[in-house]
Structures are given as C-alpha cells and as structure tokens.
C-alpha cells in the first residue's frame, strides 16, 4: 500500500520566473541619464518631460533630475525635471 498519494498535473507544473516589472524609482528621487524608471507591459504610465520610451515600453530618463509622477486627462505620466 502506498504511503504517498499519486501526484497529478498540479505537482508537475513549474511556475515561470517573475519578470521584475514595476516602478524602479519613487517620486522625488534623483536620477541620472539612462536610468530605468519603470518596466511595464504596455503603456500603463506615459512618458513626460525628460523621459523616453523603450521598445518594450520601459520608461527611462533622458536627462539628469528629479522624478515626478502625475496625472493629465486621466492618464498617468512620469517626468524628470
């Protein structure tokens, strides 16, 4: 007689690694040129002044300065001033 129940499909499933998405800096933080501000899928946040948009929708700093988060017309923006 078995001492352990037979494992089904749930035991065979391997969870994929996380993609480390999300905000990498916070409001008021000082950044340098090329710093990654947000990694995202799609444009949850939009680029503002002093920021650029990467091919995979990553927002990065194009100037040195201080990060600001804001909203305009219902959309979320991130800027470096």
C-alpha angles and dihedrals in degrees: 000000000000120000093199128053118242112265118236133201094295091065091052096052116104115203114231119243117266117257096223094236125167141066115336095186135035135226112288096019119135116238138182131224112291096019114145111239103176135006111202147155107242122347105305086147122035128215119260134179114331097011136104135205121234128213091262092046093262112154115219137177118262094183138032113259149087123317119238128185119204148152130241124177091346094307126114115237133186122203140177113218 
